[in-house]
Amino acid sequence: MNKPEQPEEESQEKYLVPGLERGLRLLCEFSRQDKSLSAPELARRLDVPRSTVFRLLATLERMGFVERNEGGRDYRLGMAVLRLGFEYLASLELTEIGRPLLDRLRDQISYPCNLVVRDGRSIVYVAKSVTPTAFVSSVNVGTRLPAHATVLGRVLLEDLSLPELRALYPEEHLEVFSSNTPKTVVELFDMVQQDKQRGYVLQEGFFETSISTIAAPVRDHSGRVVAAMGATIPSPHIDAGQLDQIVGLVRETADELSRLLDHAPESAGAKVVNMWRE
């Protein structure tokens, strides 16, 4: 007699390593807002004995994932976390294939170019190609910005339906970063749908008043948006004589990267139609 199959979650549960899980949860407690945390505070947050937290911290400190602040009472993330993050970004097929295209686009338009992915409500810069000019960008590889308030983020939200956007942003009013930031989910959805119909986004001073951005979606074999490719113009206004050329080159480069990720426009279009019919 065959034994009844266990649910997948139950069968995976027996392979979990509690100590490793706690260590990773501990690392996740550090953030931009909580750069330094004490052992007692971590014990409270994780709801585990202080002795357990001290052992976790000692192990992570030895491996370079955390380090002590001056005075030795509080801890902060160590360089090993940064190395791991960069190794992850370097291992992405998207980054590996996209970087040469990003460099070529930069040479063609003479402006900095970026490749960005979405992580929940944030965008994350995974590749960047800069120009040898005086313009200094405030973003680097690994920088996170709010998706709903940025041009690149709007591109990355294109595939989400209104219910999916509501699930991502359940609050009544969205956090405002500039006069251009959509204030509600409905306003964001309408804006993103217009972007989707246009096929690209061009916005002057959307997130930062002194910077304009042109961005286009990068799609994979399923037709879903997996990244946004953008050009950053260090000016609140774009020269009208350059505009069409820059928009065309950004779109062409994003489409080329999509093709290299096995995106087929015709089949993707059919999938979108079927999705809306359902």
C-alpha positions as CSV (number, residue, x, y, z in Angstrom):
1,M,0.0,0.0,0.0
2,N,1.4,3.3,-1.1
3,K,1.9,6.0,1.5
4,P,-0.1,9.2,1.0
5,E,2.0,11.9,-0.5
6,Q,3.0,14.7,1.9
7,P,2.3,18.3,0.8
8,E,5.3,19.9,-0.7
9,E,5.7,22.5,2.1
10,E,5.7,19.7,4.7
11,S,8.3,17.6,2.9
12,Q,10.5,20.7,2.5
13,E,10.1,21.6,6.2
14,K,12.2,18.6,7.4
15,Y,15.2,19.8,5.4
16,L,15.3,23.3,7.0
17,V,18.3,24.2,9.2
18,P,17.0,26.3,12.1
19,G,20.3,27.9,12.9
20,L,20.9,28.9,9.4
21,E,17.4,30.3,9.1
22,R,17.9,32.4,12.2
23,G,21.3,33.7,11.0
24,L,19.8,34.8,7.7
25,R,16.8,36.4,9.5
26,L,19.3,38.3,11.7
27,L,21.0,39.7,8.7
28,C,17.7,40.8,7.2
29,E,17.0,42.9,10.3
30,F,19.7,45.4,9.2
31,S,18.5,48.1,6.8
32,R,19.1,51.7,5.7
33,Q,17.1,52.8,8.7
34,D,18.6,50.3,11.1
35,K,22.3,50.4,10.2
36,S,23.4,49.4,13.7
37,L,21.7,47.0,16.1
38,S,22.6,45.6,19.5
39,A,22.4,41.9,20.5
40,P,19.5,42.5,22.9
41,E,17.6,44.4,20.2
42,L,18.1,41.5,17.8
43,A,17.1,39.0,20.4
44,R,13.9,40.9,20.9
45,R,13.1,41.2,17.2
46,L,13.9,37.5,16.5
47,D,12.2,36.3,19.7
48,V,15.1,34.1,20.6
49,P,17.4,33.9,23.7
50,R,20.2,36.4,23.9
51,S,22.7,33.6,24.2
52,T,21.5,32.3,20.8
53,V,21.9,35.7,19.2
54,F,25.5,36.1,20.7
55,R,26.4,32.8,19.1
56,L,24.9,33.8,15.7
57,L,26.7,37.2,15.9
58,A,30.0,35.5,16.8
59,T,29.8,33.2,13.8
60,L,28.7,35.9,11.4
61,E,31.4,38.2,12.6
62,R,34.1,35.6,12.1
63,M,32.9,35.1,8.5
64,G,32.8,38.9,7.8
65,F,29.0,39.2,7.5
66,V,28.7,41.5,10.5
67,E,31.2,43.7,12.3
68,R,31.2,45.7,15.5
69,N,30.8,49.4,15.8
70,E,33.3,51.5,17.8
71,G,32.8,50.6,21.4
72,G,31.9,47.0,20.5
73,R,28.3,47.0,21.7
74,D,26.4,47.4,18.4
75,Y,26.8,45.5,15.2
76,R,26.5,46.5,11.5
77,L,26.7,44.6,8.2
78,G,30.1,43.5,7.1
79,M,31.9,43.6,3.7
80,A,31.1,39.9,3.0
81,V,27.4,40.9,2.5
82,L,28.5,43.4,-0.2
83,R,30.7,40.9,-1.9
84,L,27.9,38.4,-2.0
85,G,25.6,41.0,-3.4
86,F,28.0,41.9,-6.2
87,E,28.6,38.3,-7.0
88,Y,24.9,37.8,-7.4
89,L,24.5,40.7,-9.7
90,A,27.5,39.5,-11.8
91,S,26.0,36.1,-12.1
92,L,22.7,37.3,-13.6
93,E,22.3,36.4,-17.2
94,L,20.5,39.7,-17.7
95,T,23.5,41.6,-16.4
96,E,26.1,39.6,-18.3
97,I,24.3,40.0,-21.6
98,G,23.1,43.6,-21.0
99,R,26.3,45.3,-20.0
100,P,27.9,45.5,-23.4
101,L,24.6,46.8,-24.9
102,L,24.5,49.4,-22.1
103,D,28.1,50.5,-22.9
104,R,27.2,50.8,-26.6
105,L,24.1,52.8,-25.9
106,R,26.1,55.2,-23.6
107,D,28.6,55.7,-26.5
108,Q,25.8,56.4,-28.9
109,I,24.0,59.0,-26.9
110,S,26.8,60.3,-24.6
111,Y,24.6,60.0,-21.5
112,P,24.8,57.6,-18.5
113,C,22.7,54.4,-19.0
114,N,21.3,52.0,-16.4
115,L,19.7,48.5,-16.2
116,V,17.3,48.0,-13.4
117,V,15.1,45.2,-11.9
118,R,12.3,45.2,-9.4
119,D,12.4,43.8,-6.0
120,G,8.9,44.2,-4.5
121,R,8.2,47.9,-4.1
122,S,11.8,48.9,-5.0
123,I,13.9,49.1,-8.1
124,V,17.5,47.8,-7.9
125,Y,20.2,49.0,-10.2
126,V,22.0,45.9,-11.5
127,A,24.3,47.5,-14.2
128,K,25.4,51.0,-14.9
129,S,27.5,52.6,-17.7
130,V,28.7,56.1,-17.1
131,T,30.2,58.9,-19.2
132,P,33.5,60.7,-18.5
133,T,31.8,64.0,-17.7
134,A,31.4,66.2,-14.6
135,F,27.9,64.8,-14.0
136,V,28.0,62.7,-10.8
137,S,25.0,60.4,-10.3
138,S,23.6,59.6,-6.8
139,V,23.0,56.0,-7.8
140,N,25.3,53.0,-8.0
141,V,24.9,49.3,-8.7
142,G,22.9,48.0,-5.8
143,T,21.1,51.3,-5.2
144,R,17.4,50.9,-4.3
145,L,14.7,53.5,-5.1
146,P,10.9,53.4,-4.8
147,A,9.3,51.8,-7.9
148,H,6.1,53.9,-7.9
149,A,8.0,57.2,-7.8
150,T,10.6,56.6,-10.5
151,V,10.5,56.4,-14.3
152,L,12.3,53.1,-14.4
153,G,10.0,51.7,-11.7
154,R,6.9,52.7,-13.8
155,V,8.3,50.5,-16.6
156,L,8.8,47.6,-14.2
157,L,5.2,47.8,-13.0
158,E,3.7,47.7,-16.5
159,D,2.6,44.0,-16.3
160,L,0.7,44.4,-13.0
161,S,-3.1,44.5,-13.0
162,L,-5.0,46.9,-10.8
163,P,-5.7,44.2,-8.2
164,E,-2.0,43.2,-8.2
165,L,-0.9,46.8,-7.7
166,R,-3.4,47.1,-4.8
167,A,-1.8,44.1,-3.2
168,L,1.6,45.6,-3.6
169,Y,0.4,49.0,-2.3
170,P,-2.4,48.4,0.1
171,E,-2.2,51.9,1.7
172,E,-4.7,54.5,0.7
173,H,-2.1,57.2,-0.2
174,L,1.3,56.5,-1.7
175,E,4.5,58.1,-0.4
176,V,5.2,61.3,-2.3
177,F,8.7,62.1,-3.3
178,S,8.0,65.0,-5.8
179,S,5.1,66.8,-7.3
180,N,5.0,64.2,-10.0
181,T,4.6,61.2,-7.8
182,P,1.2,59.5,-8.2
183,K,-0.7,59.8,-5.0
184,T,-3.0,56.7,-5.2
185,V,-2.8,53.3,-6.7
186,V,-5.5,54.1,-9.3
187,E,-3.4,57.2,-10.4
188,L,-0.3,55.0,-10.6
189,F,-2.2,52.3,-12.6
190,D,-3.5,54.8,-15.1
191,M,0.0,56.3,-15.5
192,V,1.6,52.9,-16.0
193,Q,-1.0,51.8,-18.6
194,Q,-0.4,54.9,-20.7
195,D,3.3,54.1,-20.5
196,K,2.6,50.6,-21.7
197,Q,0.6,51.8,-24.7
198,R,3.4,54.2,-25.6
199,G,6.1,51.6,-25.3
200,Y,8.6,53.8,-23.4
201,V,8.6,56.4,-20.7
202,L,10.0,59.9,-21.1
203,Q,9.8,62.2,-18.1
204,E,11.6,65.4,-17.2
205,G,12.3,65.9,-13.5
206,F,10.0,63.0,-12.3
207,F,12.0,61.8,-9.3
208,E,14.7,64.5,-9.1
209,T,13.9,67.9,-10.6
210,S,17.3,68.3,-12.2
211,I,17.4,64.9,-14.0
212,S,15.3,63.6,-16.9
213,T,15.0,59.9,-17.8
214,I,14.1,57.9,-20.9
215,A,13.3,54.2,-20.2
216,A,12.0,51.2,-22.1
217,P,11.0,47.6,-21.0
218,V,13.1,44.5,-21.4
219,R,11.1,41.3,-21.7
220,D,12.0,37.6,-21.5
221,H,10.7,34.5,-23.3
222,S,7.4,34.7,-21.4
223,G,6.7,38.2,-22.6
224,R,6.9,39.6,-19.0
225,V,8.9,42.7,-18.1
226,V,12.1,41.6,-16.3
227,A,14.1,44.8,-16.4
228,A,14.0,48.4,-17.5
229,M,16.8,50.1,-19.5
230,G,17.2,53.8,-19.2
231,A,19.2,56.8,-20.1
232,T,19.8,59.6,-17.5
233,I,20.0,63.1,-18.9
234,P,21.5,65.6,-16.3
235,S,19.1,68.4,-17.2
236,P,15.5,69.2,-16.3
237,H,14.8,69.6,-20.0
238,I,15.9,67.5,-23.0
239,D,17.0,69.1,-26.2
240,A,14.1,68.6,-28.7
241,G,16.6,68.1,-31.5
242,Q,18.1,65.0,-29.7
243,L,14.9,63.6,-28.3
244,D,13.7,61.4,-31.1
245,Q,17.1,59.9,-31.6
246,I,17.7,59.1,-27.9
247,V,14.2,57.6,-27.5
248,G,14.8,55.5,-30.6
249,L,18.2,54.2,-29.5
250,V,17.0,53.4,-25.9
251,R,14.0,51.4,-27.3
252,E,16.1,49.6,-29.9
253,T,18.7,48.6,-27.3
254,A,16.0,47.4,-24.9
255,D,14.4,45.4,-27.7
256,E,17.8,43.9,-28.6
257,L,18.3,42.7,-25.1
258,S,14.8,41.3,-25.0
259,R,15.6,39.2,-28.2
260,L,18.8,37.9,-26.6
261,L,16.6,36.8,-23.6
262,D,14.5,34.8,-26.2
263,H,11.6,37.3,-26.3
264,A,9.4,36.9,-29.3
265,P,7.2,40.0,-29.8
266,E,4.4,38.3,-31.7
267,S,3.8,35.5,-29.2
268,A,4.1,37.9,-26.3
269,G,1.4,40.1,-27.8
270,A,-0.9,37.1,-28.1
271,K,-0.3,36.2,-24.5
272,V,-1.2,39.8,-23.4
273,V,-4.5,39.7,-25.3
274,N,-5.4,36.3,-23.8
275,M,-4.5,37.6,-20.3
276,W,-6.9,40.5,-20.6
277,R,-9.7,38.3,-22.0
278,E,-9.4,36.1,-18.9
